[in-house]
Amino acid sequence: MQYIEADDLEPATKDTHAVKYHEAWQQLCNCDGVIVPGGFGTRGIEGKILAAEWARTAKKPYLGSRVHSFLILFVVLYLISGLYL
C-alpha cells in the first residue's frame, strides 16, 4: 500500500516541486487500485480528481472512503472530461 499526497499530483506541484510531482505520479502508476480517503476543505481536491480519472482510464479499481465524496468526484470527472450526463 502506498500513501500519496493528493496535492503532489496537481500540476501546480510540477512547477514548484517537480521531483515530488513525478515521484507521486510514478507511485500512482505502479498501483493496482486507488483508495481516496475523505478530506476537508479544498486542499488536494484536484489531485483526487486526477487520481480518479487515472483509475478510470487505466481501468483500475477506485474506492472513495465516503460514498458521497466518491460520487461527487466522479460527477466532476464526467463533467470535466466532456461526458455530460
C-alpha positions, 0 to 999 in steps of 0.5 A: 500500500502506498500513501500519496499526497493528493496535492503532489499530483496537481500540476501546480506541484510540477512547477514548484516541486517537480521531483515530488510531482513525478515521484507521486505520479510514478507511485500512482502508476505502479498501483493496482487500485486507488483508495481516496480517503475523505478530506476537508476543505479544498486542499488536494481536491484536484489531485483526487480528481486526477487520481480518479480519472487515472483509475478510470482510464487505466481501468483500475479499481477506485474506492472513495472512503465516503460514498458521497465524496466518491460520487461527487468526484466522479460527477466532476470527472464526467463533467470535466472530461466532456461526458455530460450526463 
